[in-house]
Amino acid sequence: MKKLMALVGMVGTLLLASCGGGGGSAGSTGPTNALRMNPALSSVGMRVGYFADVTKVSAGVQPYFVLSSDPSVRPVLLDDGTLRLFALQPGTSTVAVQDSTIPNASLSFTVKVEQLPIVSSVGSAMSMAPGQSRQLVVSGGIGPFTVASADESVVTVAGSSGSSSATYTVTAHLPGRTTLTVTDAVGTTFPIDVTVSVDALTVTPGSGTGVVGTSLVMLVSGGVGPYSAVVANPSIATAIVNGGTVTVQLTAVGSTLVTVRDSVGKSSPINVTATASRLTITPASRSISEKQGKGAQVDFALTGDAPPFNVLVNTADARYYQTSPKVSDDNKVLTVILATNLCVVGNQTVQMVVTDRFGTSSIATLNIVDDDSPPPQPQPPTCP
């Protein structure tokens, strides 16, 4: 395959060279038994690491001798007279073929060996973010290769090199700029500019309000991890950072500042407010007559932000209930079912205390009116 690639790549060069004059080539002129090359060459271009069969030597007096003026080219004459050239390193050589006549007949041509340029999969520049890793593939040139970072606090390089290509992993660390220098086996270098930049440190949302006993969750982006958080008043809230998430636990009513910082000192403040939980009973008070209340169901609507709710009753009021007052499974209704033999002497006020999971409470009041109470008597007139 290597030979085939070299031959295909050099067809144009060889044909052009064979049509040119000069360069010491004898061509096909002169006596029929004169040393000759077919095709006759004046110059040949090759790439390092390739070989090619460029011409065929014939006539003259054997044995033939092949010489190269520069170590960049190693010529080999095969048994059938084919001249094969091996391109070893960049350079220019004069390749001469001599026969055994006296004096020796000689034909020569110029061989220029060039190195394939070093290329990379990222081009000559790349941009990264701290903590990011990217793959770098190097080819061309003459392997094996080395890749070095001018500033390893910004980026580091790890990987392995092959003879024709190399694969590396480039990892970014801190914001800044540096240069990766690719060097091949003959000292040719290829620089790659690397910029490591950081987006602004951002916390979303930038503020929050919640009920004491609950938590607020914020997402952190940008900056350079790992992140940390400091609470100005830890009696009101505490903060825990896990990766890019900040969880603020609200412990007491009040407001405080939570400051999120990255590893290079950038910061972003969060204003947090903790409020007491809210529990509302609607209506707060209801009235029912003694006669209407026998076995009746009375409902109170509940709203609040810290369910589940619980109801507490006075044991002395148990005679007024058919069943103990109960909060519905969805925490939206307080239901009271009165006793079927409900009887009060004089108007009676019954109170039920509803609490949420943080201890916030509200009172539901039920007024039972005594239907049997005599109407108030008129007062006798008084003398002036």
Secondary structure, 3 states (H helix, E strand, C coil): CHHHHHHHHHHHHHHHHHHCCCCCCCCCCCCCCCCEEECCCCEEEEECCCEEEEEEEECCCCCCEEEECCCCEEEEECCCCEEEEEECCCEEEEEEEECCCCCCCEEEEEEEEECCCCEECCCCEEEECCCCEEEEEEECCCCCCEEEECCCCCEEEEEEECCCEEEEEEEECCCEEEEEEEECCCCCEEEEEEEECCCCCEEECCEEEEECCCEEEEEEECCCCCCEEEECCCCCEEEEEECCEEEEEECCCEEEEEEEECCCCCEEEEEEEEECCCEEEECCEEEEEHHHHCCCEEEEEEEECCCCCEEEECHHHHHHEEEEEEECCCCCEEEEEECCCCCCCCCEEEEEEEECCCCCEEEEEEEEECCCCCCCCCCCCCCC
